Amino acid sequence: MINTQAIRHLSDLDTTPFMNRVVKSQEELGEMAAAALVAAASPNASASADDNLLEEATDVVICALDVLFAAGYQESQIVQMIDTKCRKWARKQNALNALKVERQFSFVKR
């Protein structure tokens, strides 16, 4: 789905210091947040922000992978961690959904 080999190759070629890459990822995250506010038609959206959520979110993903590759992680480690975190997220979603159902019926007289 994501061409991590291309990102890895570009990351390996990049001579930018590690912490600068981390800061760049934070910058991209801020731009994604600004784009999300525009996309959501939030009254807090900046007048100078663009409606480009897809582009900014993609930049965040690329920068995050760049940081991980620059830190020495291998694709297999990243994929394994993504799987672990998705399983955790799924458990939380299941717990939240169960809680919603419980709350939905908590006012039903027995």
C-alpha angles and dihedrals in degrees: 000000000000116000095231091166091065091046090048091051093050090045091052091051093049115098094190111129115257097247091050087057090052091050090048090054089053090051090052091048089055091050090050090052090051091049091048090054090053092046090051091048088235117179086226092062115123115245088226095052119105128225093243105120094147092054095046094045089051090052089053092053093048093047092047091052090046090054092050093048091046088052089057102256119147125227091249091057092049093048091048091051092047089052091049093048092046090052089051090048090050091052090051091049091050090049091048092048091049089050091050091053090047092050092045091060099033092098095052111113115234 
